């Protein structure tokens, strides 16, 4: 079987959880005897290029780095994406599995794959669930978990303040309705058009989602919450498949259990991941400042600071904690070092501001015997049993997280070691890939 895994970004320029997921599935399929290709857009690339990553052929196609409003919304195919359409025609894969929607990889590309004769599958790794959530986090007003039901007025009122509109303006636009919003959008220029057109965009997104279902064999989600939300928004029940996230076990295996190596003060809490505000590292930083200095606590932040945006996040964290001697900063963790870093932590903290399918790092932590404190949303809420093998706190609630940190610092052996004894078996990416292959063959 010839399989094309198409993703919005890939190694070496992308190094996140989605890329790791695709790489693991690709390796499993190749070992199982199938012919595998990875394809991904590359903004600003002139033409196309090919290379190998871990023995898998990768094909990159250049798309515009300055998309028009229509290209950005996915109303039309982005410039450069026609190369992917042609690639489908040349390669003629039996299966095309799409793992992200970005500029240059959208509905038009799914339709092109179907037109080339491929069976098309989609896995949604992001909180948008395709085109359901325009805000991209599934948090209503950025604070509380949304009920997940997308409606033009409701979603416009949620997303517009995030994009700079006063709340009163957002309410007025939301009240327009999708029809009037679309008419007004076409009469106005620039930013005003984008703002007033939000209800119409939400309606168009839902139409795009329905069109996606029509040319997709299965729509794969990583959490039960995502499965229920898609169905509540009109997805056919038999189209949606739950394939929970797994992880490649970090090198070195699990650390000694609490009977052999009990947790001792100071309790070490770590954040390991992307330096992106949506990941909520600043929530942990603010929580630390609420825990009195005598507390036996050590907090470590690890993540890349290669881009201006990442450096800005690190700068914000450093500003929040000031010169607190309990806090340390380190760079990105190499894959070969991940097991050692996670084993060195007493607890991993994942204070996400978005409904994630994992995150992968939380599964990796549990695999080596390190419990997780996380936001009570998305995959974290299904991965951690609050109070039994970790803790869950409301998203963006530094005070609630601080209370957990205070308790850990006061009695790490009783709390952390109790969690360690209850950690569940972890799901591997081989499990995920095996289920994926069965889906292809089904």
MARBA-704739 format. One record per residue (C-alpha): residue number from 1; z, y, x. Coordinates in nm, 2 decimals, decimal comma, always signed. Each point is the difference from the previous one (the first is absolute). Layout:
REM residues N
+------+--------+--------+--------+
! pafi !      Z !      Y !      X !
+------+--------+--------+--------+
!  NUM !      Z !      Y !      X !
...
+------+--------+--------+--------+
***
This chain:
REM residues 442
+------+--------+--------+--------+
! pafi !      Z !      Y !      X !
+------+--------+--------+--------+
!    1 !  +0,00 !  +0,00 !  +0,00 !
!    2 !  -0,09 !  +0,35 !  +0,12 !
!    3 !  +0,28 !  +0,25 !  -0,06 !
!    4 !  -0,01 !  +0,38 !  +0,05 !
!    5 !  +0,34 !  +0,17 !  +0,00 !
!    6 !  -0,05 !  +0,37 !  -0,07 !
!    7 !  +0,29 !  +0,24 !  +0,07 !
!    8 !  +0,04 !  +0,38 !  +0,01 !
!    9 !  +0,10 !  +0,01 !  +0,37 !
!   10 !  +0,04 !  -0,26 !  +0,28 !
!   11 !  +0,10 !  -0,07 !  +0,36 !
!   12 !  +0,01 !  +0,17 !  +0,25 !
!   13 !  +0,03 !  +0,33 !  -0,18 !
!   14 !  +0,20 !  -0,14 !  -0,29 !
!   15 !  +0,32 !  -0,20 !  +0,07 !
!   16 !  +0,18 !  -0,02 !  -0,33 !
!   17 !  +0,10 !  -0,28 !  -0,24 !
!   18 !  -0,33 !  -0,03 !  -0,17 !
!   19 !  -0,18 !  -0,05 !  +0,32 !
!   20 !  +0,25 !  -0,26 !  +0,11 !
!   21 !  -0,05 !  -0,17 !  -0,34 !
!   22 !  -0,38 !  -0,01 !  +0,03 !
!   23 !  +0,02 !  -0,12 !  +0,36 !
!   24 !  +0,23 !  -0,29 !  -0,09 !
!   25 !  -0,22 !  -0,11 !  -0,29 !
!   26 !  -0,31 !  +0,02 !  +0,21 !
!   27 !  +0,16 !  -0,22 !  +0,27 !
!   28 !  +0,11 !  -0,26 !  -0,25 !
!   29 !  -0,35 !  -0,01 !  -0,16 !
!   30 !  -0,17 !  -0,04 !  +0,33 !
!   31 !  +0,23 !  -0,28 !  +0,10 !
!   32 !  -0,08 !  -0,17 !  -0,33 !
!   33 !  -0,36 !  +0,00 !  +0,10 !
!   34 !  -0,14 !  +0,30 !  -0,19 !
!   35 !  -0,22 !  +0,28 !  +0,13 !
!   36 !  +0,19 !  +0,32 !  -0,01 !
!   37 !  -0,09 !  +0,37 !  +0,05 !
!   38 !  +0,20 !  +0,31 !  -0,04 !
!   39 !  -0,16 !  +0,33 !  -0,10 !
!   40 !  +0,15 !  +0,34 !  -0,02 !
!   41 !  -0,11 !  +0,36 !  -0,03 !
!   42 !  +0,05 !  +0,25 !  +0,28 !
!   43 !  +0,01 !  +0,37 !  -0,08 !
!   44 !  -0,22 !  +0,20 !  +0,23 !
!   45 !  -0,17 !  -0,29 !  +0,16 !
!   46 !  -0,38 !  +0,05 !  +0,05 !
!   47 !  -0,16 !  -0,32 !  -0,11 !
!   48 !  +0,17 !  -0,34 !  +0,04 !
!   49 !  +0,17 !  -0,20 !  +0,27 !
!   50 !  +0,12 !  -0,35 !  +0,05 !
!   51 !  +0,28 !  -0,16 !  +0,21 !
!   52 !  +0,24 !  -0,29 !  -0,02 !
!   53 !  +0,37 !  +0,01 !  -0,07 !
!   54 !  +0,19 !  -0,32 !  +0,08 !
!   55 !  -0,32 !  -0,20 !  -0,02 !
!   56 !  -0,11 !  +0,13 !  -0,34 !
!   57 !  -0,32 !  +0,21 !  -0,01 !
!   58 !  +0,07 !  +0,35 !  -0,13 !
!   59 !  -0,28 !  +0,23 !  -0,14 !
!   60 !  +0,07 !  +0,38 !  -0,04 !
!   61 !  -0,22 !  +0,23 !  -0,20 !
!   62 !  +0,02 !  +0,38 !  +0,03 !
!   63 !  +0,07 !  +0,21 !  -0,30 !
!   64 !  +0,03 !  +0,37 !  -0,04 !
!   65 !  +0,32 !  +0,16 !  +0,14 !
!   66 !  -0,05 !  +0,30 !  -0,24 !
!   67 !  -0,05 !  -0,16 !  -0,35 !
!   68 !  -0,10 !  +0,21 !  -0,29 !
!   69 !  +0,22 !  +0,01 !  -0,31 !
!   70 !  -0,22 !  -0,26 !  -0,16 !
!   71 !  +0,01 !  -0,23 !  +0,31 !
!   72 !  +0,38 !  +0,04 !  +0,03 !
!   73 !  +0,05 !  -0,09 !  -0,37 !
!   74 !  -0,24 !  -0,29 !  +0,03 !
!   75 !  -0,23 !  +0,13 !  -0,27 !
!   76 !  -0,29 !  -0,06 !  +0,24 !
!   77 !  -0,03 !  -0,22 !  +0,31 !
!   78 !  +0,11 !  +0,18 !  +0,32 !
!   79 !  -0,27 !  +0,09 !  +0,25 !
!   80 !  -0,02 !  -0,29 !  +0,25 !
!   81 !  +0,12 !  -0,26 !  -0,25 !
!   82 !  -0,35 !  -0,11 !  -0,07 !
!   83 !  +0,01 !  -0,18 !  +0,34 !
!   84 !  +0,26 !  -0,24 !  -0,15 !
!   85 !  -0,22 !  -0,06 !  -0,30 !
!   86 !  -0,28 !  -0,10 !  +0,23 !
!   87 !  +0,24 !  -0,21 !  +0,21 !
!   88 !  +0,09 !  -0,20 !  -0,31 !
!   89 !  -0,37 !  -0,06 !  -0,06 !
!   90 !  -0,06 !  -0,12 !  +0,36 !
!   91 !  +0,32 !  -0,20 !  +0,05 !
!   92 !  +0,00 !  -0,15 !  -0,35 !
!   93 !  +0,37 !  -0,11 !  +0,00 !
!   94 !  +0,11 !  -0,25 !  -0,26 !
!   95 !  +0,33 !  +0,19 !  -0,04 !
!   96 !  +0,08 !  +0,37 !  +0,04 !
!   97 !  +0,37 !  +0,08 !  -0,01 !
!   98 !  +0,08 !  +0,37 !  -0,01 !
!   99 !  +0,35 !  +0,11 !  +0,12 !
!  100 !  +0,00 !  +0,38 !  -0,05 !
!  101 !  -0,18 !  +0,28 !  -0,17 !
!  102 !  -0,07 !  +0,31 !  +0,21 !
!  103 !  -0,29 !  +0,24 !  +0,05 !
!  104 !  -0,30 !  -0,23 !  +0,07 !
!  105 !  +0,16 !  -0,31 !  -0,16 !
!  106 !  +0,02 !  +0,03 !  -0,38 !
!  107 !  -0,15 !  -0,12 !  -0,32 !
!  108 !  -0,36 !  +0,05 !  +0,12 !
!  109 !  +0,07 !  -0,23 !  +0,30 !
!  110 !  +0,15 !  -0,27 !  -0,23 !
!  111 !  -0,30 !  +0,02 !  -0,22 !
!  112 !  -0,23 !  -0,03 !  +0,30 !
!  113 !  +0,17 !  -0,31 !  +0,12 !
!  114 !  -0,03 !  -0,15 !  -0,35 !
!  115 !  -0,37 !  +0,09 !  -0,01 !
!  116 !  -0,05 !  -0,17 !  +0,34 !
!  117 !  +0,12 !  -0,33 !  -0,17 !
!  118 !  +0,35 !  -0,01 !  +0,13 !
!  119 !  +0,31 !  -0,10 !  -0,19 !
!  120 !  +0,23 !  +0,30 !  +0,02 !
!  121 !  +0,38 !  +0,00 !  +0,03 !
!  122 !  +0,23 !  +0,30 !  +0,04 !
!  123 !  +0,35 !  +0,02 !  +0,14 !
!  124 !  +0,19 !  +0,32 !  -0,06 !
!  125 !  +0,26 !  +0,08 !  +0,27 !
!  126 !  +0,07 !  +0,35 !  -0,11 !
!  127 !  +0,21 !  +0,14 !  -0,28 !
!  128 !  -0,31 !  +0,15 !  -0,16 !
!  129 !  -0,09 !  -0,35 !  -0,12 !
!  130 !  -0,37 !  +0,09 !  +0,03 !
!  131 !  -0,03 !  +0,33 !  -0,19 !
!  132 !  +0,30 !  -0,02 !  -0,23 !
!  133 !  +0,23 !  +0,24 !  +0,17 !
!  134 !  -0,16 !  +0,33 !  +0,12 !
!  135 !  +0,33 !  +0,10 !  +0,17 !
!  136 !  -0,02 !  -0,32 !  +0,20 !
!  137 !  +0,37 !  -0,09 !  +0,00 !
!  138 !  +0,08 !  -0,12 !  -0,36 !
!  139 !  +0,30 !  +0,24 !  +0,01 !
!  140 !  +0,02 !  +0,23 !  -0,30 !
!  141 !  +0,02 !  +0,36 !  +0,14 !
!  142 !  +0,05 !  -0,17 !  +0,33 !
!  143 !  +0,35 !  -0,09 !  -0,08 !
!  144 !  +0,05 !  -0,29 !  -0,25 !
!  145 !  -0,20 !  -0,32 !  -0,05 !
!  146 !  -0,28 !  +0,06 !  -0,25 !
!  147 !  -0,05 !  -0,22 !  -0,30 !
!  148 !  -0,35 !  -0,06 !  +0,15 !
!  149 !  -0,20 !  +0,10 !  -0,31 !
!  150 !  -0,28 !  +0,24 !  +0,10 !
!  151 !  -0,09 !  +0,27 !  -0,25 !
!  152 !  -0,20 !  +0,32 !  +0,08 !
!  153 !  +0,26 !  +0,26 !  -0,11 !
!  154 !  +0,30 !  -0,18 !  +0,12 !
!  155 !  -0,15 !  -0,08 !  +0,35 !
!  156 !  -0,14 !  +0,36 !  +0,04 !
!  157 !  +0,35 !  +0,14 !  -0,07 !
!  158 !  +0,14 !  -0,23 !  +0,27 !
!  159 !  -0,25 !  +0,05 !  +0,28 !
!  160 !  -0,09 !  +0,37 !  -0,03 !
!  161 !  +0,34 !  +0,14 !  +0,12 !
!  162 !  -0,03 !  -0,23 !  +0,31 !
!  163 !  -0,33 !  +0,17 !  +0,07 !
!  164 !  +0,14 !  +0,35 !  -0,02 !
!  165 !  -0,03 !  +0,09 !  -0,37 !
!  166 !  +0,30 !  +0,17 !  -0,17 !
!  167 !  +0,16 !  -0,22 !  -0,25 !
!  168 !  -0,09 !  +0,23 !  -0,29 !
!  169 !  -0,37 !  -0,01 !  +0,11 !
!  170 !  +0,01 !  -0,38 !  +0,03 !
!  171 !  +0,14 !  -0,03 !  -0,35 !
!  172 !  -0,27 !  +0,23 !  -0,14 !
!  173 !  -0,28 !  -0,20 !  +0,17 !
!  174 !  +0,15 !  -0,33 !  -0,11 !
!  175 !  -0,01 !  +0,13 !  -0,36 !
!  176 !  -0,37 !  +0,07 !  +0,02 !
!  177 !  -0,10 !  -0,37 !  -0,04 !
!  178 !  -0,26 !  -0,18 !  +0,20 !
!  179 !  -0,30 !  +0,13 !  -0,19 !
!  180 !  +0,08 !  +0,37 !  +0,03 !
!  181 !  +0,11 !  -0,05 !  +0,35 !
!  182 !  -0,34 !  -0,14 !  +0,10 !
!  183 !  -0,19 !  +0,28 !  -0,16 !
!  184 !  +0,23 !  +0,27 !  +0,17 !
!  185 !  -0,03 !  -0,18 !  +0,34 !
!  186 !  -0,38 !  +0,03 !  +0,00 !
!  187 !  +0,03 !  +0,38 !  -0,07 !
!  188 !  +0,24 !  +0,08 !  +0,28 !
!  189 !  -0,03 !  +0,00 !  +0,38 !
!  190 !  +0,21 !  -0,15 !  +0,28 !
!  191 !  +0,37 !  -0,06 !  -0,04 !
!  192 !  +0,02 !  +0,13 !  -0,36 !
!  193 !  -0,26 !  -0,26 !  -0,10 !
!  194 !  +0,20 !  -0,28 !  +0,17 !
!  195 !  +0,32 !  +0,11 !  -0,18 !
!  196 !  -0,13 !  +0,05 !  -0,35 !
!  197 !  -0,21 !  -0,31 !  +0,03 !
!  198 !  +0,29 !  -0,24 !  +0,07 !
!  199 !  +0,03 !  -0,15 !  -0,35 !
!  200 !  -0,38 !  -0,07 !  +0,01 !
!  201 !  +0,04 !  -0,16 !  +0,34 !
!  202 !  +0,27 !  -0,23 !  -0,13 !
!  203 !  -0,22 !  -0,10 !  -0,29 !
!  204 !  -0,29 !  -0,06 !  +0,24 !
!  205 !  +0,23 !  -0,21 !  +0,23 !
!  206 !  +0,09 !  -0,22 !  -0,29 !
!  207 !  -0,37 !  -0,04 !  -0,09 !
!  208 !  -0,07 !  -0,09 !  +0,37 !
!  209 !  +0,29 !  -0,26 !  -0,01 !
!  210 !  -0,15 !  -0,17 !  -0,31 !
!  211 !  -0,35 !  -0,01 !  +0,17 !
!  212 !  +0,17 !  -0,16 !  +0,30 !
!  213 !  +0,14 !  -0,28 !  -0,22 !
!  214 !  -0,35 !  -0,07 !  -0,13 !
!  215 !  -0,14 !  -0,09 !  +0,34 !
!  216 !  +0,31 !  -0,16 !  +0,16 !
!  217 !  +0,09 !  -0,37 !  -0,03 !
!  218 !  +0,37 !  +0,05 !  +0,08 !
!  219 !  +0,22 !  +0,30 !  +0,05 !
!  220 !  +0,28 !  -0,09 !  +0,23 !
!  221 !  +0,34 !  +0,17 !  +0,01 !
!  222 !  +0,30 !  -0,05 !  +0,23 !
!  223 !  +0,29 !  +0,05 !  -0,25 !
!  224 !  +0,09 !  -0,11 !  -0,35 !
!  225 !  +0,05 !  +0,37 !  -0,09 !
!  226 !  -0,36 !  +0,08 !  +0,10 !
!  227 !  -0,13 !  -0,30 !  -0,21 !
!  228 !  +0,18 !  +0,12 !  -0,31 !
!  229 !  -0,11 !  +0,36 !  +0,06 !
!  230 !  -0,37 !  -0,09 !  +0,03 !
!  231 !  +0,01 !  -0,20 !  -0,32 !
!  232 !  +0,19 !  +0,28 !  -0,18 !
!  233 !  -0,29 !  +0,23 !  +0,10 !
!  234 !  -0,26 !  -0,23 !  -0,15 !
!  235 !  -0,09 !  -0,25 !  +0,27 !
!  236 !  -0,09 !  -0,34 !  -0,14 !
!  237 !  +0,30 !  -0,23 !  +0,05 !
!  238 !  -0,20 !  -0,29 !  +0,16 !
!  239 !  -0,17 !  +0,24 !  +0,25 !
!  240 !  +0,33 !  +0,11 !  +0,17 !
!  241 !  +0,14 !  -0,24 !  +0,26 !
!  242 !  +0,34 !  +0,03 !  +0,17 !
!  243 !  -0,01 !  -0,10 !  +0,37 !
!  244 !  +0,32 !  +0,13 !  +0,15 !
!  245 !  +0,00 !  +0,16 !  +0,34 !
!  246 !  +0,09 !  -0,21 !  +0,31 !
!  247 !  +0,04 !  +0,08 !  +0,37 !
!  248 !  -0,10 !  -0,15 !  +0,33 !
!  249 !  +0,34 !  -0,12 !  +0,14 !
!  250 !  +0,10 !  +0,22 !  +0,29 !
!  251 !  +0,01 !  -0,17 !  +0,34 !
!  252 !  +0,33 !  -0,15 !  +0,11 !
!  253 !  +0,12 !  -0,14 !  -0,33 !
!  254 !  +0,32 !  +0,09 !  -0,18 !
!  255 !  +0,31 !  +0,14 !  +0,17 !
!  256 !  +0,32 !  -0,20 !  +0,01 !
!  257 !  +0,18 !  -0,02 !  -0,33 !
!  258 !  +0,32 !  +0,20 !  -0,08 !
!  259 !  +0,22 !  -0,30 !  +0,09 !
!  260 !  -0,14 !  +0,01 !  +0,35 !
!  261 !  -0,05 !  +0,37 !  +0,04 !
!  262 !  +0,19 !  +0,20 !  -0,26 !
!  263 !  -0,08 !  +0,37 !  -0,06 !
!  264 !  +0,22 !  +0,23 !  +0,19 !
!  265 !  +0,04 !  +0,38 !  -0,01 !
!  266 !  -0,18 !  +0,23 !  +0,04 !
!  267 !  -0,24 !  -0,14 !  -0,26 !
!  268 !  -0,36 !  +0,06 !  +0,10 !
!  269 !  -0,24 !  +0,12 !  -0,27 !
!  270 !  -0,37 !  +0,04 !  +0,08 !
!  271 !  -0,31 !  +0,15 !  -0,15 !
!  272 !  -0,32 !  -0,16 !  +0,14 !
!  273 !  -0,33 !  +0,12 !  -0,13 !
!  274 !  -0,25 !  +0,27 !  -0,06 !
!  275 !  +0,12 !  +0,36 !  +0,04 !
!  276 !  -0,13 !  +0,10 !  -0,34 !
!  277 !  +0,21 !  +0,19 !  -0,26 !
!  278 !  -0,09 !  -0,26 !  -0,26 !
!  279 !  +0,20 !  -0,25 !  +0,20 !
!  280 !  +0,31 !  +0,20 !  -0,04 !
!  281 !  +0,14 !  +0,00 !  +0,36 !
!  282 !  +0,14 !  +0,35 !  -0,07 !
!  283 !  +0,21 !  -0,15 !  -0,28 !
!  284 !  +0,18 !  -0,21 !  +0,26 !
!  285 !  +0,03 !  +0,30 !  +0,23 !
!  286 !  +0,16 !  +0,21 !  -0,28 !
!  287 !  +0,23 !  -0,30 !  -0,09 !
!  288 !  +0,13 !  -0,02 !  +0,36 !
!  289 !  +0,11 !  +0,37 !  -0,01 !
!  290 !  +0,21 !  -0,08 !  -0,31 !
!  291 !  +0,20 !  -0,27 !  +0,18 !
!  292 !  +0,29 !  +0,14 !  +0,20 !
!  293 !  -0,04 !  -0,01 !  +0,38 !
!  294 !  +0,29 !  -0,24 !  +0,06 !
!  295 !  -0,18 !  -0,27 !  -0,19 !
!  296 !  -0,10 !  -0,30 !  +0,22 !
!  297 !  -0,37 !  +0,05 !  -0,06 !
!  298 !  -0,32 !  +0,00 !  +0,21 !
!  299 !  -0,34 !  +0,09 !  -0,15 !
!  300 !  -0,33 !  -0,06 !  +0,18 !
!  301 !  -0,34 !  +0,14 !  -0,11 !
!  302 !  -0,31 !  -0,18 !  +0,14 !
!  303 !  -0,36 !  +0,10 !  -0,07 !
!  304 !  -0,31 !  +0,15 !  +0,14 !
!  305 !  -0,03 !  +0,37 !  +0,05 !
!  306 !  -0,37 !  +0,02 !  +0,10 !
!  307 !  -0,14 !  +0,24 !  -0,26 !
!  308 !  +0,11 !  +0,35 !  -0,09 !
!  309 !  +0,13 !  -0,12 !  -0,34 !
!  310 !  +0,21 !  -0,28 !  +0,16 !
!  311 !  +0,14 !  +0,24 !  +0,26 !
!  312 !  +0,09 !  +0,24 !  -0,28 !
!  313 !  +0,20 !  -0,27 !  -0,18 !
!  314 !  +0,18 !  -0,09 !  +0,32 !
!  315 !  +0,08 !  +0,37 !  +0,06 !
!  316 !  +0,14 !  +0,02 !  -0,36 !
!  317 !  +0,22 !  -0,31 !  +0,07 !
!  318 !  +0,13 !  +0,15 !  +0,32 !
!  319 !  +0,07 !  +0,33 !  -0,17 !
!  320 !  +0,19 !  -0,17 !  -0,28 !
!  321 !  +0,23 !  -0,20 !  +0,23 !
!  322 !  +0,04 !  +0,27 !  +0,26 !
!  323 !  +0,18 !  -0,13 !  +0,31 !
!  324 !  +0,18 !  -0,29 !  -0,18 !
!  325 !  +0,07 !  -0,24 !  +0,28 !
!  326 !  -0,01 !  -0,30 !  -0,24 !
!  327 !  -0,38 !  +0,05 !  -0,05 !
!  328 !  -0,27 !  -0,12 !  +0,23 !
!  329 !  -0,38 !  +0,04 !  -0,01 !
!  330 !  -0,26 !  -0,23 !  +0,15 !
!  331 !  -0,37 !  -0,04 !  -0,01 !
!  332 !  -0,22 !  -0,26 !  -0,18 !
!  333 !  +0,10 !  -0,36 !  +0,03 !
!  334 !  -0,26 !  -0,22 !  +0,15 !
!  335 !  -0,08 !  -0,32 !  -0,19 !
!  336 !  +0,14 !  -0,22 !  +0,29 !
!  337 !  +0,33 !  +0,19 !  -0,01 !
!  338 !  +0,05 !  +0,01 !  -0,38 !
!  339 !  +0,21 !  -0,31 !  -0,01 !
!  340 !  +0,24 !  +0,12 !  +0,26 !
!  341 !  +0,03 !  +0,34 !  -0,16 !
!  342 !  +0,08 !  -0,14 !  -0,34 !
!  343 !  +0,25 !  -0,25 !  +0,14 !
!  344 !  +0,18 !  +0,28 !  +0,18 !
!  345 !  +0,06 !  +0,18 !  -0,33 !
!  346 !  +0,29 !  -0,09 !  -0,23 !
!  347 !  -0,18 !  +0,14 !  -0,30 !
!  348 !  -0,36 !  +0,13 !  -0,06 !
!  349 !  -0,03 !  +0,31 !  -0,23 !
!  350 !  -0,32 !  +0,04 !  -0,21 !
!  351 !  +0,06 !  +0,32 !  -0,20 !
!  352 !  -0,35 !  +0,02 !  -0,15 !
!  353 !  -0,12 !  +0,27 !  -0,24 !
!  354 !  -0,28 !  -0,21 !  -0,13 !
!  355 !  -0,03 !  -0,33 !  -0,19 !
!  356 !  -0,10 !  -0,24 !  +0,28 !
!  357 !  -0,12 !  -0,35 !  -0,01 !
!  358 !  +0,25 !  -0,08 !  +0,28 !
!  359 !  +0,04 !  +0,15 !  +0,24 !
!  360 !  -0,10 !  -0,26 !  +0,26 !
!  361 !  +0,27 !  +0,12 !  +0,24 !
!  362 !  +0,27 !  -0,09 !  -0,25 !
!  363 !  -0,13 !  -0,36 !  -0,02 !
!  364 !  -0,02 !  -0,02 !  +0,38 !
!  365 !  +0,36 !  +0,12 !  +0,02 !
!  366 !  +0,13 !  -0,26 !  -0,24 !
!  367 !  -0,20 !  -0,27 !  +0,19 !
!  368 !  +0,21 !  +0,07 !  +0,31 !
!  369 !  +0,33 !  +0,02 !  -0,19 !
!  370 !  +0,03 !  +0,38 !  -0,04 !
!  371 !  +0,09 !  +0,12 !  -0,35 !
!  372 !  -0,17 !  +0,30 !  -0,17 !
!  373 !  +0,11 !  +0,31 !  -0,17 !
!  374 !  -0,29 !  +0,14 !  -0,21 !
!  375 !  -0,11 !  +0,21 !  -0,29 !
!  376 !  +0,05 !  -0,17 !  -0,34 !
!  377 !  -0,37 !  +0,01 !  -0,08 !
!  378 !  -0,31 !  -0,22 !  +0,05 !
!  379 !  +0,00 !  -0,29 !  +0,24 !
!  380 !  +0,34 !  +0,09 !  +0,14 !
!  381 !  +0,16 !  -0,04 !  -0,34 !
!  382 !  -0,15 !  -0,35 !  -0,02 !
!  383 !  +0,08 !  -0,09 !  +0,37 !
!  384 !  +0,36 !  +0,11 !  +0,02 !
!  385 !  +0,27 !  -0,12 !  -0,24 !
!  386 !  +0,23 !  +0,30 !  -0,02 !
!  387 !  +0,35 !  -0,08 !  +0,13 !
!  388 !  -0,08 !  -0,36 !  +0,09 !
!  389 !  -0,24 !  +0,01 !  +0,29 !
!  390 !  -0,04 !  +0,38 !  +0,05 !
!  391 !  +0,02 !  +0,32 !  -0,20 !
!  392 !  -0,23 !  +0,20 !  -0,22 !
!  393 !  +0,04 !  +0,37 !  -0,06 !
!  394 !  -0,19 !  +0,25 !  -0,21 !
!  395 !  -0,30 !  +0,15 !  +0,18 !
!  396 !  +0,05 !  +0,34 !  +0,17 !
!  397 !  +0,38 !  -0,02 !  -0,05 !
!  398 !  +0,16 !  +0,07 !  +0,33 !
!  399 !  +0,35 !  +0,02 !  -0,15 !
!  400 !  -0,03 !  -0,36 !  -0,14 !
!  401 !  -0,13 !  -0,12 !  +0,33 !
!  402 !  +0,28 !  +0,17 !  +0,19 !
!  403 !  +0,26 !  -0,18 !  -0,22 !
!  404 !  -0,15 !  -0,33 !  +0,11 !
!  405 !  +0,00 !  +0,11 !  +0,37 !
!  406 !  +0,37 !  +0,10 !  -0,03 !
!  407 !  +0,09 !  -0,34 !  -0,14 !
!  408 !  -0,19 !  -0,18 !  +0,28 !
!  409 !  +0,16 !  +0,20 !  +0,27 !
!  410 !  +0,35 !  -0,07 !  -0,15 !
!  411 !  -0,05 !  -0,38 !  -0,02 !
!  412 !  -0,32 !  -0,13 !  +0,15 !
!  413 !  +0,11 !  -0,36 !  +0,05 !
!  414 !  +0,10 !  -0,05 !  -0,37 !
!  415 !  -0,30 !  +0,18 !  -0,15 !
!  416 !  -0,29 !  -0,06 !  +0,25 !
!  417 !  +0,09 !  -0,36 !  +0,08 !
!  418 !  +0,04 !  -0,07 !  -0,37 !
!  419 !  -0,36 !  +0,12 !  -0,05 !
!  420 !  -0,12 !  -0,20 !  +0,30 !
!  421 !  +0,14 !  -0,33 !  -0,15 !
!  422 !  -0,20 !  +0,06 !  -0,32 !
!  423 !  -0,34 !  +0,09 !  +0,15 !
!  424 !  -0,28 !  -0,19 !  -0,18 !
!  425 !  -0,28 !  -0,20 !  +0,17 !
!  426 !  -0,28 !  +0,24 !  +0,08 !
!  427 !  -0,36 !  -0,03 !  -0,11 !
!  428 !  -0,26 !  -0,02 !  +0,28 !
!  429 !  -0,35 !  +0,15 !  +0,02 !
!  430 !  -0,13 !  -0,36 !  +0,03 !
!  431 !  +0,15 !  -0,05 !  -0,35 !
!  432 !  -0,18 !  +0,31 !  -0,12 !
!  433 !  -0,33 !  -0,11 !  +0,16 !
!  434 !  +0,02 !  -0,35 !  -0,14 !
!  435 !  +0,05 !  +0,14 !  -0,35 !
!  436 !  -0,29 !  +0,23 !  +0,06 !
!  437 !  -0,23 !  -0,28 !  +0,11 !
!  438 !  +0,10 !  -0,21 !  -0,31 !
!  439 !  -0,10 !  +0,31 !  -0,21 !
!  440 !  -0,34 !  +0,02 !  +0,16 !
!  441 !  -0,06 !  -0,38 !  -0,06 !
!  442 !  +0,14 !  +0,00 !  -0,35 !
+------+--------+--------+--------+
***
